[in-house]
Amino acid sequence: MAVLLLIWFVVSYLLGIVFVEPLNQFHLGGFPLGFWFAQQGSIFVFIILTLVYAFGMDRIDRRHGVESAPASSDSTGFSETSE
């Protein structure tokens, strides 16, 4: 998971703040690349990181036998029993 934190740091801090000026020499979709990373690209990367983390945690849960139960349709979390 340290790799995910490193990717988060690089995208949010380095590409979005520190290296904005050099990245602005390139354009993506008509916008400077540094601006695009700060405004749009980082959001896409964060969504991908969240999905990778969730799938990774599911895999670890299955490996250790603690899979989560499917969510019930009842908002209280309790299922109705028939008597």
VOMARZA-47346 format. One record per atom (N, C-alpha, C): residue in one letter; atom name; x, y, z negated. Coordinates in Angstrom, 2 decimals. Layout:
# VOMARZA-47346
R   residu   atome        c1        c2        c3
R        a      CA         X         Y         Z
...
END
This chain:
# VOMARZA-47346
R   residu   atome        c1        c2        c3
R        m       N      0.81     -1.20      0.00
R        m      CA      0.00      0.00      0.00
R        m       C      0.86      1.27      0.00
R        a       N      2.13      1.09     -0.30
R        a      CA      3.04      2.24     -0.25
R        a       C      3.16      2.77      1.18
R        v       N      3.02      1.88      2.15
R        v      CA      3.08      2.30      3.56
R        v       C      1.91      3.23      3.87
R        l       N      0.73      2.92      3.35
R        l      CA     -0.44      3.77      3.58
R        l       C     -0.23      5.16      2.97
R        l       N      0.37      5.21      1.79
R        l      CA      0.66      6.51      1.17
R        l       C      1.69      7.29      1.97
R        l       N      2.67      6.59      2.53
R        l      CA      3.67      7.25      3.35
R        l       C      3.04      7.82      4.62
R        i       N      2.17      7.06      5.26
R        i      CA      1.47      7.55      6.45
R        i       C      0.63      8.76      6.09
R        w       N     -0.08      8.70      4.96
R        w      CA     -0.90      9.83      4.51
R        w       C     -0.04     11.07      4.32
R        f       N      1.11     10.91      3.69
R        f      CA      2.01     12.04      3.44
R        f       C      2.52     12.63      4.75
R        v       N      2.97     11.77      5.65
R        v      CA      3.51     12.25      6.93
R        v       C      2.46     13.02      7.71
R        v       N      1.26     12.46      7.81
R        v      CA      0.21     13.11      8.62
R        v       C     -0.29     14.39      7.96
R        s       N     -0.57     14.34      6.66
R        s      CA     -1.17     15.51      6.02
R        s       C     -0.16     16.62      5.75
R        y       N      1.00     16.27      5.26
R        y      CA      1.96     17.31      4.86
R        y       C      2.94     17.65      5.98
R        l       N      3.60     16.64      6.51
R        l      CA      4.64     16.92      7.51
R        l       C      4.05     17.38      8.85
R        l       N      3.14     16.60      9.42
R        l      CA      2.59     16.98     10.72
R        l       C      1.61     18.14     10.63
R        g       N      0.89     18.25      9.53
R        g      CA     -0.12     19.30      9.39
R        g       C      0.42     20.63      8.89
R        i       N      1.60     20.62      8.23
R        i      CA      2.11     21.86      7.64
R        i       C      3.55     22.14      8.07
R        v       N      4.46     21.20      7.79
R        v      CA      5.88     21.46      7.96
R        v       C      6.28     21.54      9.44
R        f       N      5.83     20.60     10.25
R        f      CA      6.24     20.55     11.65
R        f       C      5.21     21.13     12.60
R        v       N      4.37     22.05     12.12
R        v      CA      3.33     22.63     12.96
R        v       C      3.92     23.41     14.12
R        e       N      4.90     24.24     13.87
R        e      CA      5.46     25.08     14.94
R        e       C      6.08     24.26     16.07
R        p       N      6.95     23.28     15.77
R        p      CA      7.47     22.47     16.88
R        p       C      6.38     21.68     17.62
R        l       N      5.37     21.20     16.88
R        l      CA      4.29     20.44     17.52
R        l       C      3.41     21.32     18.39
R        n       N      3.34     22.60     18.08
R        n      CA      2.49     23.51     18.86
R        n       C      3.01     23.74     20.27
R        q       N      4.21     23.28     20.58
R        q      CA      4.72     23.37     21.94
R        q       C      3.97     22.42     22.88
R        f       N      3.35     21.41     22.31
R        f      CA      2.59     20.42     23.09
R        f       C      1.10     20.68     22.89
R        h       N      0.31     20.28     23.87
R        h      CA     -1.14     20.50     23.78
R        h       C     -1.89     19.18     23.93
R        l       N     -3.01     19.08     23.22
R        l      CA     -3.88     17.92     23.30
R        l       C     -5.31     18.43     23.39
R        g       N     -5.94     18.17     24.50
R        g      CA     -7.31     18.64     24.69
R        g       C     -7.41     20.15     24.76
R        g       N     -6.36     20.82     25.21
R        g      CA     -6.37     22.27     25.31
R        g       C     -5.97     23.00     24.03
R        f       N     -5.69     22.25     22.99
R        f      CA     -5.30     22.87     21.71
R        f       C     -3.86     22.53     21.38
R        p       N     -3.16     23.41     20.69
R        p      CA     -1.80     23.09     20.25
R        p       C     -1.81     21.84     19.36
R        l       N     -0.84     20.96     19.55
R        l      CA     -0.82     19.68     18.85
R        l       C     -0.74     19.86     17.33
R        g       N      0.01     20.83     16.85
R        g      CA      0.10     21.08     15.40
R        g       C     -1.25     21.47     14.82
R        f       N     -1.97     22.33     15.53
R        f      CA     -3.32     22.72     15.11
R        f       C     -4.24     21.51     15.13
R        w       N     -4.13     20.69     16.19
R        w      CA     -4.99     19.53     16.32
R        w       C     -4.76     18.56     15.17
R        f       N     -3.48     18.32     14.80
R        f      CA     -3.20     17.43     13.67
R        f       C     -3.76     17.99     12.37
R        a       N     -3.62     19.28     12.17
R        a      CA     -4.09     19.89     10.93
R        a       C     -5.61     19.86     10.83
R        q       N     -6.30     19.98     11.95
R        q      CA     -7.76     20.09     11.92
R        q       C     -8.49     18.79     12.23
R        q       N     -8.04     18.05     13.22
R        q      CA     -8.78     16.88     13.69
R        q       C     -8.03     15.57     13.46
R        g       N     -6.79     15.56     13.88
R        g      CA     -6.02     14.32     13.86
R        g       C     -5.86     13.72     12.48
R        s       N     -5.66     14.56     11.49
R        s      CA     -5.49     14.03     10.14
R        s       C     -6.77     13.36      9.66
R        i       N     -7.92     13.88     10.04
R        i      CA     -9.19     13.26      9.64
R        i       C     -9.31     11.87     10.25
R        f       N     -8.97     11.73     11.54
R        f      CA     -9.02     10.42     12.18
R        f       C     -8.08      9.45     11.50
R        v       N     -6.88      9.91     11.19
R        v      CA     -5.90      9.04     10.54
R        v       C     -6.39      8.65      9.15
R        f       N     -6.99      9.56      8.41
R        f      CA     -7.49      9.25      7.06
R        f       C     -8.61      8.22      7.11
R        i       N     -9.47      8.30      8.11
R        i      CA    -10.54      7.30      8.26
R        i       C     -9.93      5.94      8.56
R        i       N     -8.96      5.90      9.44
R        i      CA     -8.29      4.64      9.76
R        i       C     -7.58      4.08      8.53
R        l       N     -6.91      4.94      7.76
R        l      CA     -6.24      4.49      6.53
R        l       C     -7.25      3.91      5.54
R        t       N     -8.41      4.54      5.41
R        t      CA     -9.44      4.04      4.50
R        t       C     -9.93      2.67      4.93
R        l       N    -10.14      2.48      6.23
R        l      CA    -10.58      1.18      6.73
R        l       C     -9.51      0.11      6.52
R        v       N     -8.26      0.44      6.81
R        v      CA     -7.16     -0.51      6.60
R        v       C     -7.07     -0.90      5.13
R        y       N     -7.21      0.07      4.24
R        y      CA     -7.15     -0.20      2.80
R        y       C     -8.30     -1.12      2.37
R        a       N     -9.53     -0.82      2.87
R        a      CA    -10.69     -1.62      2.49
R        a       C    -10.54     -3.06      2.98
R        f       N    -10.11     -3.25      4.22
R        f      CA     -9.91     -4.60      4.73
R        f       C     -8.79     -5.32      3.98
R        g       N     -7.74     -4.59      3.64
R        g      CA     -6.66     -5.18      2.87
R        g       C     -7.11     -5.63      1.49
R        m       N     -7.91     -4.82      0.83
R        m      CA     -8.41     -5.19     -0.50
R        m       C     -9.37     -6.37     -0.41
R        d       N    -10.18     -6.43      0.64
R        d      CA    -11.07     -7.59      0.84
R        d       C    -10.25     -8.87      1.02
R        r       N     -9.17     -8.77      1.79
R        r      CA     -8.32     -9.93      2.00
R        r       C     -7.68    -10.39      0.69
R        i       N     -7.23     -9.46     -0.13
R        i      CA     -6.65     -9.81     -1.43
R        i       C     -7.71    -10.42     -2.34
R        d       N     -8.93     -9.86     -2.32
R        d      CA    -10.02    -10.43     -3.12
R        d       C    -10.31    -11.86     -2.72
R        r       N    -10.39    -12.13     -1.41
R        r      CA    -10.65    -13.50     -0.95
R        r       C     -9.52    -14.44     -1.35
R        r       N     -8.30    -13.95     -1.27
R        r      CA     -7.14    -14.78     -1.63
R        r       C     -7.20    -15.21     -3.10
R        h       N     -7.74    -14.33     -3.96
R        h      CA     -7.80    -14.63     -5.39
R        h       C     -9.18    -15.09     -5.85
R        g       N    -10.09    -15.31     -4.89
R        g      CA    -11.40    -15.88     -5.23
R        g       C    -12.34    -14.93     -5.93
R        v       N    -12.24    -13.66     -5.69
R        v      CA    -13.16    -12.70     -6.32
R        v       C    -13.91    -11.89     -5.27
R        e       N    -14.49    -12.61     -4.31
R        e      CA    -15.26    -11.93     -3.28
R        e       C    -16.48    -11.27     -3.89
R        s       N    -16.83    -10.10     -3.39
R        s      CA    -18.00     -9.41     -3.91
R        s       C    -19.26    -10.00     -3.31
R        a       N    -20.32    -10.01     -4.09
R        a      CA    -21.61    -10.53     -3.64
R        a       C    -22.24     -9.53     -2.69
R        p       N    -23.08    -10.02     -1.77
R        p      CA    -23.77     -9.09     -0.87
R        p       C    -24.67     -8.15     -1.67
R        a       N    -24.78     -6.93     -1.21
R        a      CA    -25.60     -5.94     -1.91
R        a       C    -27.07     -6.31     -1.81
R        s       N    -27.80     -6.11     -2.90
R        s      CA    -29.24     -6.38     -2.88
R        s       C    -29.97     -5.17     -2.34
R        s       N    -31.19     -5.38     -1.90
R        s      CA    -31.97     -4.28     -1.33
R        s       C    -32.58     -3.41     -2.41
R        d       N    -32.57     -3.90     -3.65
R        d      CA    -33.12     -3.14     -4.77
R        d       C    -32.09     -2.11     -5.22
R        s       N    -32.50     -0.86     -5.38
R        s      CA    -31.56      0.20     -5.74
R        s       C    -31.01      0.07     -7.16
R        t       N    -31.69     -0.72     -8.01
R        t      CA    -31.21     -0.88     -9.37
R        t       C    -30.13     -1.94     -9.49
R        g       N    -29.97     -2.75     -8.43
R        g      CA    -28.98     -3.80     -8.48
R        g       C    -29.52     -5.11     -9.01
R        f       N    -30.78     -5.13     -9.43
R        f      CA    -31.40     -6.35     -9.93
R        f       C    -32.31     -6.93     -8.87
R        s       N    -32.30     -8.23     -8.73
R        s      CA    -33.19     -8.86     -7.76
R        s       C    -34.43     -9.36     -8.50
R        e       N    -35.54     -9.34     -7.81
R        e      CA    -36.78     -9.80     -8.42
R        e       C    -36.81    -11.31     -8.43
R        t       N    -37.30    -11.87     -9.51
R        t      CA    -37.45    -13.34     -9.58
R        t       C    -38.92    -13.66     -9.51
R        s       N    -39.24    -14.73     -8.81
R        s      CA    -40.65    -15.13     -8.72
R        s       C    -40.96    -16.06     -9.87
R        e       N    -42.11    -15.89    -10.46
R        e      CA    -42.51    -16.70    -11.62
R        e       C    -43.61    -17.63    -11.28
END
